[in-house]
Amino acid sequence: MCGILAVFGCVDCSQAKRARILELSSRLRHRGPDWSGLHSEEDCYLAHQRLAIVDPASGDQPLYNEDKSIIVTVNGEIYNHKELREQLKSHKFNTGSDCEVIAHLYEEHGEDFVHMLDGMFSFVLLDTRNKSYIAARDAIGITPLYIGWGLDGSVWFASEMKALSDDCEQFMSFLPGHIYSSKNGGLRRWYNPPWWSELVPSTPYDPLVLRNAFEKAVIKRLMTDVPFGVLLSGGLDSSLVAAVASRHLVDSEAYCQWGSQLHTFCIGLKGSPDLVAAREVADYLGTRHHEFYFTVQEGIDALEEVIYHIETYDVTTIRASTPMFLMSRKIKSLGVKMVLSGEGSDEIFGGYLYFHKAPNKEEFHEETCRKIKALHLYDCLRANKSTSAWGLEARVPFLDKEFINVAMSIDPKWKMIDRDNGRIEKWVLRNAFDDDEKPYLPKHILYRQKEQFSDGVGYSWIDGLRDHANKQVTDSMLANANFVYPENTPATKEAYYYRKIFEKFFPKNAARLTVPGGPSVACSTAKAVEWDASWSKNLDPSGRAALGVHAAAYEDAK
Ligand SMILES: *[C@@H]1O[C@H](CO)[C@@H](O)[C@H](O)[C@H]1NC(C)=O
């Protein structure tokens, strides 16, 4: 990943301002430790912190078109940049960077080209010819982006909130799948996939179509000029990513440089379920597997840094981010700069346990759509910022645009949990990779049921966090929480504890509001309770409490 910061329309354009922009940009250096750049021009600044993955030697940013009238700062990977270069034959490219196509596409098509990009990205582009600028974020919000406004009339964009929160009067999370144009000063959605309307689709389930779409999604993400691996928890999703990646490594661009053995990584408390499951998958696939351990105390000690980096006080996100944050540091220390990861599958296929209670396919489908639309606030934010904290890039094949289109066009009756027909959660995905002739994974792994990430790292992790928070937050602190934090009031001592840390780093109200809370955070819970009143006893925000009713859900379903 990289870090971008751009500011337009500053009143003060002094050397001091330039120094300030450099200082703010350096708050994003963890995202891109390899090089920095700043282009300034009159009252406009475009800054970049680079993590070099494609064309490390010459792809430094900001990037330009031929006559340097268009300047662009990008955080992202454009997987179809070679095809796009083919279409831009009349243009002369300065670098081998996949992101340079953005400058030339704009030259060719004006503002309406974002849908042509296949990848994850956030970028800001300045057209000096008519002093206009645009900013855009990828379809699902895999990469983070914030927009802010200064009291002097300036407009700001940054990969992470910490680069603009001190200097902006107002700011917010930039909506995924949107483009901001200075022409009308507003955001509009460029991403308009068929599933957006939430109309119930009717395409019959075809396992091979789904399998091919996923294989393609993984293969295109093997585009890299640096060492990489797969985050392997041993659950279905990450195991499929590893299985497909290891099978196709030989045909990929990465192969000639990095060899045919895939590296896989797992973290947990000693003896945790994930470590055991991941080891088994790694042995089966023959990967070069790396196991990392952490202690509850090490996790607790990292919490302040974790919250500073991931910029949320959402309880489930913090619990799951901490092991990922610790693991990313270890992975980076091995010289690895990019990892594939399994986020998104649970949203697309209804993998969360409360989906067992969906009353009909219509509601099942609408809930999956809603979950995908909120990914940028939860798992995408976690995966991107926990890894970027250490200059590691995470790529998420389940959130490939084409794959989502295929998966979300399937008649949702196939995704519904149906014990009578042997269909457990995510059956359509499991079945698509159930190949007796050339198995991707052993059957018992392919059909293994869900272990929530934050629990899989070890059962005492969440208990340890809770115990620690209970010691830090008194009863009267919690009793008065609604006065201290009237917005998104924390309901537990653990939530209160995280909130206090968050407020220390991000004291402004605008920062608080970038985090989902109140009615929207309760939404999944609300849906679960709506579908089954007995869930109201399990208001723990993680899937963990749900695990308690896991068996019960099956008993009832019979
Ligand atoms: C500036 O020029 C580009 C490319 O021709 C065009 O798409 C854009 O709308 C123009 N912006 C303004 C503010 O006129």
The ligand as a Tripos MOL2 file, in Angstrom:
@<TRIPOS>MOLECULE
LIG
   14    14     1     0     0
SMALL
NO_CHARGES

@<TRIPOS>ATOM
      1 C1        -11.0800   20.1620  -17.2340 C.3       1 LIG1
      2 O1        -10.7420   19.3980  -18.3500 O.3       1 LIG1
      3 C2        -11.1410   18.0380  -18.2910 C.3       1 LIG1
      4 C3        -10.5630   17.3010  -19.4660 C.3       1 LIG1
      5 O2        -10.8380   17.9560  -20.6590 O.3       1 LIG1
      6 C4        -12.6390   17.9440  -18.2110 C.3       1 LIG1
      7 O3        -13.0640   16.5990  -18.1480 O.3       1 LIG1
      8 C5        -13.1030   18.6920  -16.9930 C.3       1 LIG1
      9 O4        -14.4910   18.6800  -16.9290 O.3       1 LIG1
     10 C6        -12.5760   20.1120  -17.0210 C.3       1 LIG1
     11 N1        -12.9000   20.7490  -15.7650 N.am      1 LIG1
     12 C7        -13.4810   21.9550  -15.6950 C.2       1 LIG1
     13 C8        -13.6670   22.5160  -14.3230 C.3       1 LIG1
     14 O5        -13.8310   22.5440  -16.6650 O.2       1 LIG1
@<TRIPOS>BOND
     1     1     2 1
     2     1    10 1
     3     2     3 1
     4     3     4 1
     5     3     6 1
     6     4     5 1
     7     6     7 1
     8     6     8 1
     9     8     9 1
    10     8    10 1
    11    10    11 1
    12    11    12 1
    13    12    13 1
    14    12    14 2
@<TRIPOS>SUBSTRUCTURE
     1 LIG1         1 GROUP 0 **** ****
